[in-house]
Amino acid sequence: MNTPPPPPASHRSVRVAALAVAVGLLVAGCSASSGRSESGTGSVAGAGSSGGMKISMVTHGARGDAFWDLVKKGAEAAAAKDGVELTYASDPDAAAQAELVRDAVRQKTDGIAVTLAKPQAMKDPVAQAKAADIPVVGLNSGIDSWRSEGLLEYFGQDESVAGRAVGDKLDGLRAKHALCVIHERGNVALEARCAGVKKTFVGQTENLYVEGTDPQATSAAITARLRQDPSIDEVITLGAQFALLAVKSVQASGSQAKVATFDLNKDLVQAVQSGDVQFAVDQQPYLQGYLAVDGLWLYRTNGNISGGGVAPVLTGPAFVTKANVAAVARFADGGTR
């Protein structure tokens, strides 16, 4: 097989940028699916050391989604370390999530960590928090909106950089036609991922919108598209659970396509180990939850803010492949990756 020509300078610069993002990360994904709102409150030992500080985290995650379980677990670990009382609440519906933020304001919490998957919906409740002198940080989604909405800081992955890094990786794998599966319309983070892939991948990139709240419908849509176009040789999903569905769709369709994904969970780690999934892009959700709570605690107790409030604190991308998955597997077994 002939060696392809070197990528253009723009592609090389993206590789450098993506590598710089990953420096300092543990060697190694914004998913949301159907579900009702979830909330949980817990006082941890030593809460008095922070003067009874209360912090609220409000996300667009759904009940039972393993990705958001990791975010919550990281937040709880930081709350336990800092001696604060943490309330976690979530709803995948933007209007309902906004109301949860308003609830936190009414309860006079000492700090709010919020996801901005649909930034416009969060604009008013975030303004209410600021008016009440409640500091707000962003996590996971909304990297292009946190400054304009007046948040103190953002903890998460630059989805555009991550997408471009995936596009470069597909070039290295000599893929020709990528199907990027978007499981939630209007989610800015998901759109940015596929747009990033398209910017650097020299092959063809097409988006497939599916109803992520319905696994059977999602699998059927992927299967149908693969049957319609045998030239598709790569399926890119934007959440670990969707990658596992895509593996079954490839088998059902008789396609020769490979599967890769954004985000990680324990089952996905096993899929990378077995070779069913080529690679995963880990944005480290546990770390996002941990840093958001710890950042608010530091701001309240010492006036510090990570990143100085002028640059996001990046937690990814970090690629998990068959070559390095063993280093991640033990943390996945422990429930933190």
Residue, then its C-alpha position, 0 to 999 in steps of 0.5 A: m500500500n502506498t504511503p499517503p502524502p504528508p497532511p497539509a500544514s493546517h492539519r499538522s498544526v491541529r495535531v500540535a494543538a491537540l497534543a498540547v491539550a493532552v499534555g499533563l492528562l492521564v493517558a487515556g467523551c457529552s452524552a445525554s439520553s432520555g431520562r427524568s431529572e435526578s437530584g441528590t443531596g448529601s452532607v459529608a463529614g467535615a462540612g463545618s470546616s467550610g462554614g457549612m458551604k453548599i454547592s449545587m451542580v446542575t447538568h443536562g445528564a439523564r438518570g442512569d447514564a454512566f457518563w454522568d454517574l462519573v461526573k457526579k462521582g468526581a463532584e462528590a469526591a471533591a465535596a468530601k475532600d473540601g468538606v462541603e455539602l453537594t447537591y446534584a440535580s440534572d435534566p436533559d430537557a433544557a427548560a427543566q435544567a434551567e428551572l433546576v438552576r433557579d431552584a439552586v438560586r432560591q435555596k441560596t447555594d454558595g456556588i453553582a456548577v452548570t453545563l451549557a449544552k444549550p446555552q440560550a436556555m441557561k442565560d436567564p438563570v445564570a444571570q439570576a445567580k450572578a445577581a444574587d452574588i452566587p459564583v457560577v462555573g461551567l463544565n462539560s459543554g459550553i466552551d464557546s459560551w461561558r465567558s459571554e454568559g459571565l461564568l467564572e471558569y470552564f472545566g472540560q474539553d474543547e470539542s472542536v479541538a477534539g473533533r479535529a484531532v479525531g479527523d487527523k487520526l482517521d487520516g492516519l488510519r487511511a479511512k475514506h468515508a466517515l459517518c458521524v452519528i449525532h444523538e441529540r439535536g441542538n447540543v452544541a458540544l455534539e455538533a462541534r465534535c462532528a464539525g471538527v472531524k470534518k475540518t481535518f479529515v481529508g475523506q468524506t464526512e457525513n452526519l447522521y441524526v438519530e434519536g438517542t433516547d431510543p436505542q433500538a431506533t438508533s441502532a436501526a438508523i445506523t444499520a440502514r445507512l450502512r446498508q445503503d452506502p457500503s463505502i462508509d468505512e468508519v462510524i464515529t459515535l459521540g457517546a460510549q453507549f452509542a459506540l456499542l450500538a454501532v458495533k452491533s449495527v456494523q455486524a447486522s448490516g454486513s458492513q466492513a466499517k470500523v467503529a470509534t467514539f468520543d467518551l468512555n465507560k467500563d464497557l467501552v474499555q472492554a470493547v477497545q481491549s477486544g478490538d471491537v472499537q478502534f479508539a475512544v476520545d476520553q474527556q475525563p468526566y470524573l475530573q470535570g466534576y471534581l474540578a468544578v466543585d473544587g474550583l468553587w470551593l477555592y474561589r469561596t475560601n481563598g479567592n482563587i480560580s483555576g485558569g485565572g478566569v480567562a482560559p478554560v481548564l481542559t480535561g481532554p482530549a486523550f486517546v484510548t487505544k488498544a495500545n494503552v487501554a490497559a493503563v485505563a482499565r484498572f481505573a475504569d474497574g474502580g469507577t473513576r474512568 
